[in-house]
Amino acid sequence: MFIATEGSLTLADVTSRALVLWHDSTPPEVEIDVVESNGTITIYNVWDSGRKLGRFESQKATSGMLVERIEPHGWRYRCNDIGFDPDFKKLVVRMEVVDEAPSDASS
């Protein structure tokens, strides 16, 4: 999964504008802090086909994502990589927005 913003994201001790999380090496649950953003987070399903076409492949031919809204602050992404036999169960990711901004005690 490729996650990016115009600002910066932090996961563990890594801060970057973009992160790539691989399902075979990422824990089942991670917390990514949005340090700075223009309000848009970009999310792509990415994969390594072994064809040496770059760091990863995405948005090609028959790949896709089904997006489901989970109230009040979440989304479920069902991902399919490239291939003619779509299987949107290959990678299922749930994301939730948690606002941890400090409240203004003086208001």
C-alpha positions, -999 to +999 in steps of 0.1 A: +000+000+000+014+034-010+003+063+012+014+099+006+006+135+013+020+169+003+033+173+039+048+145+059+038+112+075+054+094+104+054+056+110+076+043+138+109+063+134+104+071+097+091+105+086+085+110+049+061+125+023+053+089+011+053+054+027+051+020+012+037-008+034+041-044+022+015-069+035+042-096+041+064-074+063+041-049+079+024-057+112-014-063+110-020-029+126+001+003+123-004+039+133+006+065+109+008+101+121-001+129+096+025+155+107+016+180+080-008+178+051-027+199+026-058+179+036-053+151+010-040+116+016-032+096-015-036+058-013-027+033-040-026-005-040+010-014-051+027-047-058+060-062-069+054-084-100+090-095-102+093-080-137+118-054-125+097-025-137+107-002-108+103-002-071+067-013-074+038-013-098+004+003-095-027+014-114-022-009-143-046-028-166-070-048-144-059-036-110-083-017-087-097-010-053-132-012-040-137+015-013-164+012+015-171+039+040-172+028+076-189+054+098-179+076+115-142+080+105-131+050+085-128+033+051-122-003+040-101-008+008-104-041-010-075-044-034-069-064-065-035-065-083-029-071-119-046-101-136-077-112-154-092-131-125-102-102-101-100-111-064-107-082-042-100-104-011-063-105-018-056-074+003-082-058+026-071-027+045-091-007+070-081+029+077-095+051+104-089+088+110-083+097+146-081+133+155-057+137+183-052+174+180-050+191+215-082+208+225-081+245+234-089+245+271-095+283+271-126+282+249 
